[in-house]
């Protein structure tokens, strides 16, 4: 079994702002550290991977959000499908 990691950032008025899934442990930890740092340092959450993912959440909205980071077990078949989606 492989482990799938995800993060959800949910705002009470605007709903889900971020719903990201990670297969790579390092990317998951870096993104969680980014979110945590932005909350602690009272900074806007801004991230861009130079390809297909851009997010900007002003601190004013971020501090009102619920942030959930968690892991789920998945089969090797589900892992292969998820990895091929990320590489595609």
C-alpha positions as CSV (number, residue, x, y, z in Angstrom):
1,X,0.0,0.0,0.0
2,X,1.2,3.5,-0.9
3,X,0.2,6.6,1.1
4,X,-1.5,9.6,-0.5
5,X,-1.2,12.9,1.2
6,X,-3.6,15.8,0.7
7,X,-4.2,19.3,2.0
8,X,-7.5,21.2,2.0
9,X,-7.9,24.9,2.7
10,X,-11.5,25.7,3.4
11,X,-12.9,29.2,3.9
12,X,-16.3,29.6,5.6
13,X,-17.7,32.0,3.0
14,X,-15.9,31.0,-0.2
15,X,-15.7,27.2,0.3
16,X,-12.7,25.1,-0.8
17,X,-9.8,27.4,-1.8
18,X,-7.2,24.6,-2.2
19,X,-7.6,20.9,-2.6
20,X,-4.2,19.4,-3.5
21,X,-3.1,15.8,-3.5
22,X,0.6,14.8,-3.2
23,X,2.3,11.5,-3.7
24,X,5.8,12.9,-3.0
25,X,6.4,13.2,0.8
26,X,8.9,16.1,0.3
27,X,6.5,18.2,-1.7
28,X,3.7,17.6,0.8
29,X,5.9,18.7,3.7
30,X,7.2,21.8,1.9
31,X,3.7,22.9,1.0
32,X,2.5,22.4,4.6
33,X,5.5,24.4,5.9
34,X,4.7,27.1,3.4
35,X,1.1,27.3,4.6
36,X,2.2,27.3,8.3
37,X,4.8,30.0,7.7
38,X,2.3,32.2,6.0
39,X,-0.1,31.9,8.9
40,X,2.5,32.4,11.5
41,X,4.3,35.3,9.8
42,X,1.0,37.0,8.7
43,X,1.9,36.8,5.0
44,X,-0.2,36.1,1.9
45,X,0.0,32.5,0.7
46,X,1.4,32.6,-2.8
47,X,2.7,29.6,-4.7
48,X,3.5,29.0,-8.4
49,X,5.1,25.9,-9.8
50,X,6.0,27.5,-13.2
51,X,3.7,25.2,-15.0
52,X,0.1,24.7,-14.0
53,X,-0.4,25.6,-10.4
54,X,-0.8,29.2,-9.1
55,X,-2.4,30.2,-5.8
56,X,-2.7,33.5,-4.0
57,X,-4.7,33.7,-0.8
58,X,-4.4,37.0,1.1
59,X,-3.5,36.6,4.8
60,X,-6.8,38.3,5.7
61,X,-8.7,35.3,4.2
62,X,-6.1,32.7,5.1
63,X,-6.4,33.3,8.8
64,X,-10.2,32.6,8.6
65,X,-9.7,29.3,6.8
66,X,-9.6,25.7,8.1
67,X,-6.5,24.0,7.0
68,X,-6.6,20.2,6.9
69,X,-3.5,18.1,6.0
70,X,-3.9,14.3,6.1
71,X,-2.9,11.0,4.6
72,X,-4.8,8.1,3.0
73,X,-3.6,4.6,2.1
74,X,-4.1,3.6,-1.5
75,X,-3.4,0.5,-3.5
76,X,-0.5,0.3,-5.9
77,X,-2.9,0.6,-8.9
78,X,-4.3,3.9,-7.5
79,X,-0.8,5.1,-6.9
80,X,0.2,4.4,-10.5
81,X,-2.8,6.2,-11.8
82,X,-2.2,9.2,-9.6
83,X,1.5,9.3,-10.5
84,X,0.7,9.2,-14.3
85,X,-1.7,12.1,-13.8
86,X,1.0,14.2,-12.1
87,X,3.6,13.4,-14.8
88,X,1.1,14.1,-17.6
